[in-house]
Amino acid sequence: MSNRKSFAPLLLALPLLALLAGCQVNQKTGERTLTGAAVGAAGGAAVGLITGGFVSKTLTGAAAGAAGGFVYDQIKKSQGGN
């Protein structure tokens, strides 16, 4: 039963990732968002290894990192940078 619970966030994330995969975005925006997701996933994985809940913390970190990377991109664009 616990295996089911640990994979629930992953199963919820897969359809969202499929929707996002079909979106066309600026290359720089995609790079920054992906970099943020990778860094967030790494941080979440590290915390998950220490405290438990590896999968959920990795997915949470990836989502937070992707959001952070996207926000950073939007700030850079509003400042006139790429």
N, C-alpha and C positions, 0 to 999 in steps of 0.2 A: 504494500500500500504506500510506503514512503517513497518508492521509486516513481510512482504516479505523481505524487505531489511535487517532487523535485523537477519533473519534466513539464509541469503545467505552464510555467512562464515561457519556456521554450516553444511549446505548442501555440501559445498565444502570440508570440513574437513572429513566427514564421509567416502568417498571412500578411502582417504589417510590412515585413521585409519584401514580400512579393509585390505588394502595392507600390512600395517605394522604388523597387527595381525598374518599374515601368516609367518612372518620372524622368523627364529630361531636365537636367540642371546644368548650370554653368560649371565648367571643369574645375575652376578654383573653389567654388562653393562645395562641390563634391569632395575635393581633396581635403578641405578643411574639416568638413563634417566627418569624413571617414577617419581622418587622423584623430579627431576628438573621440570618436567611437572606439578606436583601437587603444588609445591611452586610458580612456575610462574603463574599458573592459579589462585591461591589465591591472588597473588599480582595484577594480571590483574583485577580480580573481585573487589578488593578493590578500585582500581583506577576507574573502570567502575561505581561503585556505587556513587562515588564522582562527577565524571565528565560527566557521561552519556555514553551510548554505552557499556552496561554491557557485552553483548554476544561477541561482536567483541574484546573487550579488554581482556576478559577472555581467548578466543581462542588464541589471540596474545601472551598473557603471558604464556600460556601452551606451545605453539610452541617454544618460546624463552627459556623457562625453560628446555624443553626437549633437545633442542640443547645444552644448557649450561651443562646439566647433561651428555650428550654424550661426549662433548669435555673434561669435567673433567675426565670422565672415561678413555678416550684415553690418557690423560696426565699421569694419575696414572699408566696405563699399560706400557707406555714408560719409566717410572721411575722404573719399576720392581715390582710395587705393584699390588695387585688385584684390 
